[in-house]
Amino acid sequence: MKSAILAGGTASRFDGKPKGLEKVGGERILDRLIQVVQVATGNQPLLVANQDEASTWAEGLTVTPDLIPGCGALGGIYTALADSDEPVLVVAWDMPFVPEELLEALVKNAGEYDVYLPESLGPKGVEPLCGVYGPGAAAPMRAALVDEDLRTDSFHDKVRVGSLPLDDVKEFGDPEMLFFNVNTASELEQAEELWRKHA
């Protein structure tokens, strides 16, 4: 299975600094995600990033900008999937605590689904930026982007969607920590505190 790490947009809430290059527990978030994604899929991830300097962030990674600029997270997911003839494990680069075991469970259980996501405690009930997207999702996703419907679930009614049950997700840890994402300097401090508590 292929994989991709989504480096997001302008990081406006983080003073424009690349969030994934920040350290939690003494390790850059990006480096940790590269490691866990490689373990889960056996492949080097694609880095979806729009910054000119992205090619310098990690040695050996292929970097590609969004195919349809300015479309947020959905545009990043589409870019990761657009040229793939097999499913792609997608993870946002500001999630420092996603464990390889959770990613392995997603890869193992995605089956024939076009979208396979872990259930979460978030408002959508699933985490769209940590999941497996199959080739069958690409065309409906592109149609949603063309229609400027940028919700990450805007195309779900056109594809086969499955989910890893919350009870299964909890076997890998507290969902609020597993899917914790760093968007601001204060959240980076929170992440460091969480790491210290669980180290």
LINWONOR-V767780 format. One record per backbone hydrogen bond with DSSP energy under -0.5 kcal/mol. NH is the residue of the N-H (numbers start at 1). CO is the residue of the C=O. E is the energy in kcal/mol with one decimal. If there is no record, write none. Layout:
NH|CO|E / NH|CO|E
This chain:
2|87|-1.6 / 4|89|-2.7 / 5|46|-3.0 / 6|91|-2.4 / 7|5|-0.6 / 7|48|-3.0 / 14|11|-2.0 / 15|12|-0.8 / 16|11|-2.6 / 17|14|-2.0 / 19|17|-0.6 / 21|18|-1.4 / 22|19|-2.0 / 24|27|-2.5 / 27|24|-1.0 / 29|22|-2.5 / 30|20|-2.9 / 32|28|-2.1 / 33|29|-2.3 / 34|30|-2.6 / 35|31|-1.8 / 36|32|-2.3 / 37|33|-2.6 / 38|34|-2.0 / 39|35|-2.0 / 40|36|-2.0 / 41|37|-2.1 / 42|38|-2.7 / 46|3|-2.3 / 47|62|-2.9 / 48|5|-2.6 / 48|46|-0.6 / 49|47|-0.8 / 49|64|-1.7 / 54|51|-1.7 / 55|52|-0.5 / 56|53|-2.3 / 57|54|-1.7 / 61|58|-1.3 / 62|45|-0.5 / 64|47|-2.3 / 69|67|-0.5 / 71|68|-0.6 / 75|71|-1.4 / 76|72|-1.6 / 77|73|-2.4 / 78|74|-2.5 / 79|75|-2.1 / 80|76|-2.0 / 81|77|-1.5 / 82|78|-2.6 / 83|79|-0.5 / 84|81|-2.1 / 88|133|-2.6 / 89|2|-2.6 / 90|88|-0.6 / 90|131|-3.4 / 91|4|-2.0 / 92|129|-2.0 / 93|6|-2.6 / 95|92|-1.0 / 96|94|-0.7 / 98|95|-0.8 / 102|99|-0.5 / 103|99|-1.8 / 104|100|-2.6 / 105|101|-1.8 / 106|102|-2.0 / 107|103|-2.5 / 108|104|-2.5 / 109|105|-1.9 / 110|106|-1.2 / 113|110|-2.2 / 114|160|-2.0 / 115|160|-2.0 / 116|132|-2.7 / 117|162|-2.0 / 118|127|-0.5 / 118|130|-0.8 / 119|164|-2.6 / 120|125|-1.9 / 125|122|-1.1 / 127|118|-2.2 / 128|126|-0.7 / 130|127|-1.1 / 131|90|-1.8 / 132|116|-2.7 / 133|88|-2.5 / 134|114|-3.3 / 137|134|-2.2 / 138|135|-1.5 / 140|136|-0.5 / 141|137|-2.1 / 142|138|-2.6 / 143|139|-2.3 / 144|140|-1.9 / 145|141|-2.2 / 146|142|-2.7 / 147|143|-1.9 / 148|145|-1.4 / 149|144|-2.8 / 150|148|-0.9 / 154|151|-1.9 / 156|153|-1.5 / 158|155|-2.3 / 159|156|-1.3 / 161|159|-0.7 / 162|115|-2.9 / 164|117|-2.2 / 165|163|-0.6 / 168|165|-0.6 / 169|165|-2.2 / 170|166|-2.6 / 171|167|-0.5 / 171|168|-1.0 / 172|169|-2.1 / 173|170|-1.1 / 177|174|-1.3 / 178|174|-2.8 / 179|175|-2.3 / 180|177|-1.4 / 182|94|-2.5 / 183|181|-0.8 / 188|184|-1.6 / 189|185|-1.7 / 190|186|-2.1 / 191|187|-2.5 / 192|188|-2.0 / 193|189|-2.1 / 194|190|-2.7 / 195|191|-2.5 / 196|192|-2.2 / 197|193|-2.1 / 198|194|-1.6 / 199|195|-1.2
